[in-house]
């Protein structure tokens, strides 16, 4: 069995948004209708930020 090693590359949100704008990476289409309320989305982003 081989020993697998993984690495993590960190990128700031500005770089990620730039890659999306330039078409370098894409976001997949949603599979289900969006059901979250704006407050729930805000709370999730705030939680991820902290």
C-alpha positions in Angstrom: 0.0 0.0 0.0 1.4 3.4 -0.9 1.5 6.2 1.7 -0.5 9.2 0.2 0.5 12.7 1.2 -1.8 15.6 0.7 -1.1 19.3 0.8 -3.3 22.3 1.3 -2.8 25.5 -0.7 -4.3 28.6 0.8 -5.7 31.4 -1.3 -7.3 34.6 -0.3 -10.9 35.4 -1.4 -9.7 38.1 -3.7 -7.7 35.6 -5.7 -10.5 33.1 -5.8 -13.0 35.8 -7.1 -10.4 36.8 -9.7 -10.1 33.2 -10.9 -13.9 33.0 -11.2 -14.1 36.3 -13.1 -11.4 35.2 -15.6 -13.0 31.8 -16.2 -10.0 30.0 -14.7 -12.3 28.2 -12.3 -16.1 27.8 -12.3 -18.9 27.3 -9.9 -21.2 24.4 -10.5 -24.9 25.0 -11.1 -27.1 24.4 -8.0 -28.9 21.0 -8.1 -31.8 22.2 -6.0 -33.7 25.4 -5.6 -32.2 27.9 -3.3 -34.1 27.9 0.0 -31.9 29.7 2.5 -33.1 33.1 3.8 -30.6 36.0 3.5 -30.0 36.0 7.3 -29.1 32.3 7.1 -26.6 33.0 4.3 -25.1 35.9 6.3 -24.8 33.8 9.4 -23.0 31.0 7.5 -20.5 33.4 5.9 -19.9 35.1 9.3 -19.3 31.6 10.9 -16.9 30.6 8.1 -15.0 33.9 8.5 -14.6 33.5 12.2 
